[in-house]
């Protein structure tokens, strides 16, 4: 052998070998192998895998010579396999938690039926008719195990199950899964039919006062012996695992409580039964202590007890009510002061979860918003308790508290200090808790402007105990340095140059004051002092935040006098900034002062300031009275017109002023002026005036005949040019010529981004509808019928474009999205805009969002579906898109119902949808919304074919409604259909809103 071969052999022999898995048939050949295998630390296969293998082999059907499938024979092999499965379950102590977690319903059903069989329970015997007290202990325990499993399975089946994501489709696997599902459904159906019997059996078991026994491996071996060899030990009271009466009652009480709780949603009186059973379970757990055979999920039990305490409060004083039930009772009875006391008490030793605290506060907010003003105080108190609790646990203070504390009062401060005092024991609190509370009080003081309120906090014993002397001193110094708010409106309006300059101070401090001040008289005073100290500095450069448009800057910086130049520049820069941040009062004061200053020496700057004050007045009206629909004063409209007609040469103009003037006239429907009276040179030189004129003319012509739509054609051509891309050819380093698309093309009168910015200044619904309609038509020109968007007045636009490739349709789509979003901020109840938004979501495959907006469009024009939705809103196209959305969301019952909304019912789509097995909607709960008898009859047939008796009965009940009788007059049938339409749409809205 070579050296290399020897090395390979040595390496191979040194690798650890994985022992081969024991096969199921080996346990048939060697009787003692099972116990040896189960004693291993990690047996492979595991105990539950063995149960599945044994029962699978024992239940395999046979195929005879005639190729006919025969039931599994009752021979010795199969009996031994079933016995082996029972032995493995006995090894697991018959722990239902373990068995249910690992075994499917059909396997566990077979296992427990075998247990009943081997425990001498006659097949077909109703367990409710059996006297448990007269049975051998192991037989009685087998019956209890089966019925406990039955109601546990019913409860578990009511919980929602997240479906596993399917892998690649494999026919055999899918068939196997479908067969197992059908078997499981059949077993569940039987268990539910026998549920009342199972409950009676378990209630009877609670009356047993004797210990019970459950089979072990040894007792199962004895039962399997020949009758002559049985020595009677299995019938005695000492065979098997002993289960004490208390352990048995504890498990039964818990399972009964769970089934009563599950049934409580249909019969609220059962919540009391559930409460009694759960509290009895808690008592028995305390009495038993730790137990090998009694395993209860105590966290889940505690949750059940809390829920029952709320749903069915106990009158028994021996059962103390929980904070949850107390709070629920206070909310129901309106005892809000008691509610505050509970929150205060919980702040001492927090036990309520933060999510629960927030949910209570949200509920109180909702009640307060319904008009109960007395709840405002309660909302603040609960928010204060929550905020202090958050502070002590290291969480940030909630927004609700800050909102409620915007206007602090003596009463609010008193209560807040009470909450703080009751939330911390200074003597025993940790240093971390003290620092958190001290920080909260310090921030509270710094946020207050009323010194009396600050004194209330700083003189409180808790504040003194938590903050050291140097910390209190530092806080007082910080508060002294704060600049008080100045009432700028209280200053007398004197002549601008009549204010004397005060003594000069340090330049740095004066520059700081110059930056902060918005008082024009104070700004002049500071500049006079600064220029008196130095004549070399240009003080308009002190802050890089002072910005003046270039068209103005060149004129202002040409002023020869340094003081005047600085003053004009700073006043204009500060005025423009205040205008941007919507501080219109200060902006007007600054502009008025600047106007007074420049009037004396520069007619050009005087006109600039008049233009800026006009723009400021437009902003002020649009942000104030304009929002409520109040028409602007005629003086303002005249000034806007005067600006557009102005012919003063060499005046620097900002484009935004003309833009805002045109938008202002469009918003207030000055279409006649824009169409007929705007000077032609201005239309030719200013793109915004041209766009405004075309929009006004188009809106004006909308009610007219088709021949008068010349303006619409002109507007269409302008927008198409703006949305067109310019193609440029570029030669690369390799000599090849490539095509470049320039998105922001200069082919049109303005860039697309400028157009979008202009449109977002418009608020007039007809103008917005017109421009939206234009972009929708431009989007639809590609003739993509599936993704077409609907809009009003779409017929006024041309139906084609000569050069389709030049249009940047991607940019058009983006623009539509932005325009619709903006339009809905102006009026969220415009159903045509909502339909456009829904169509956009539909075209981009966002089906849930599309349904939301389709439903919202119907809701706003029907008083939330209390009236019929107009047919021009829910057209056949809209309904078909809603159908497709529901179909792609796997809500197939909703699809079938919506098929009725079409002018001609789409039976083919409805029937196909109802055949779908994997439906994610409420299914049979929706049957009451179906009024088409053909669909209901098909449902009845379908459920009968699939053996779904319960659902078939629901469908039959729906058919039997008297208002759906075919003999009824047409008016009655129409009313029945309309009522169901409204109810269904309301249910859909609750689901998707």
Secondary structure, DSSP 8 states (H G I E B T S, - for coil): --HHHHHHHHHHHHS--------TTHHHH-TTHHHHHHTSTT-SS-HHHHHHHHHHHHT--EE-TTS-EE-----HHHHHHHHHHHHHHHHTTT-HHHHHHHS-HHHHHHHHHHHHHHTT--TT--GGGS-GGGS-HHHHHHHHHHHHHHHHHHHHHTS--------S--HHHHHHHHHHHHHHHHHHHHHHHTHHHHHHHHHHHTT--S-EEE--HHHHHHHHS-GGG--SGGGSTTSSEEE-HHHHHHHHHHHHHHHHHHHTTT-TTHHHHHHHHHHHHHHHHHHH-S-SS----HHHHHHHHHHHHHHS----TTS---HHHHHHHHHHHT-HHHHHHHHHHHHHS--S-HHHHHHHHHHHHHHHHTT-TTHHHHHHHHHHHHHHHHHHTT----HHHHHHTSS--HHHHHHHHHHHHHT--TTT--HHHHHHHHHHHHHHHHT---HHHHHHHHTSHHHHHHS-HHHHHHHHHHHHHS-----GGGS----GGG--------HHHHHHHHHH---HHHHHHHHHHHHHH-SS--GGGS-TT----HHHHHHHTT-S-HHHHHHHHHHHHHHHHHHHTT-HHHHHHHHHHHHHHHTTT-HHHHHHHHHHHHHHHHHHHHHTGGGGT----HHHHHHHHHHHH---TT----HHHHHHHHHHHHHTT-HHHHHHTS-HHHHHH-HHHHHHHHHHHHHHHTTS-GGG-HHHHHHHHHHHHHTB-EEEEEE-TTS-EEEEEESS-SSSSS-HHHHHHHHTT---HHHHHHHHHHHHHHHHTT--GGG----TTGGGS-S--S-GGGB-HHHHHHHHHHHHHHHHHH-TT-HHHHHHHHHHHHHTT-HHHHHHHHHHHHHHTTTTTTS---TTTS-HHHHHHHHHHHHHTT-HHHHHHHGGGSSS--HHHHHHHHT-S---S-GGGGGGG---HHHHHHHHHHHHHTT-HHHHHHHHHHHT-GGG-TTS-HHHHHHHHHHHHHHHHHHHHHHH-
